[in-house]
Amino acid sequence: MTLGVAAQTAAVTMDGGSPAAPARPASIPLPASEKDPAERSAKSIECAQKADARGLLGKQRKRFRHECKSGA
């Protein structure tokens, strides 16, 4: 079974490379790693530094930072 021309051209970008990643809608915020560090709050930076000092990683780090930022 062969694909039609329309199906073949839909999977290739104009330059002949792989398909481009879908554009991010403006309503979806960027992940923290893609944001400008200057936009992060002082509290967020402080909590991240505390998590670093404790050597927390993964879920423990995420939980600690959430509790730290919420003031718990």
C-alpha positions in Angstrom: 0.0 0.0 0.0 1.5 3.4 -0.9 0.8 6.8 0.5 -0.7 9.6 -1.6 1.3 12.7 -2.4 -0.6 14.8 0.1 0.3 12.4 3.0 3.9 12.3 2.0 4.3 16.1 1.8 2.5 16.7 5.1 5.2 14.8 7.0 8.1 16.8 5.5 9.1 20.4 6.2 9.8 22.8 3.4 13.5 22.2 3.7 13.1 18.5 3.3 14.0 17.7 6.9 11.9 16.1 9.6 8.5 17.6 10.6 8.7 20.8 12.7 7.6 20.7 16.3 4.1 22.1 16.8 3.9 25.7 17.9 3.1 26.4 21.6 -0.1 28.2 22.0 0.3 31.6 23.8 -2.0 30.4 26.6 0.4 27.7 27.7 3.1 29.1 30.0 6.7 28.1 29.4 8.3 25.6 31.7 10.5 27.1 34.5 13.7 26.0 32.6 12.7 28.1 29.6 11.8 31.3 31.5 14.2 34.1 32.0 15.9 33.6 35.4 15.3 37.3 36.2 11.5 36.7 36.1 11.7 34.1 38.9 10.7 35.4 42.3 13.2 35.9 45.0 11.3 33.3 47.1 11.6 30.7 44.3 15.4 31.3 44.0 15.8 31.1 47.8 13.9 27.8 48.0 15.9 26.3 45.1 19.1 27.2 46.9 17.9 25.6 50.1 17.0 22.4 48.1 20.5 22.5 46.6 22.1 22.8 50.1 20.1 19.8 51.3 21.0 17.8 48.1 17.4 17.1 47.2 16.6 15.6 43.8 13.5 14.5 41.9 10.2 14.3 43.7 11.7 15.2 47.1 13.1 18.4 45.6 9.9 19.3 43.9 7.9 18.7 47.1 10.3 20.7 49.2 10.3 23.6 46.9 6.5 23.6 46.7 6.2 23.6 50.5 8.9 26.3 50.8 7.3 28.6 48.3 3.9 28.2 49.8 5.2 29.1 53.3 4.3 25.7 54.8 
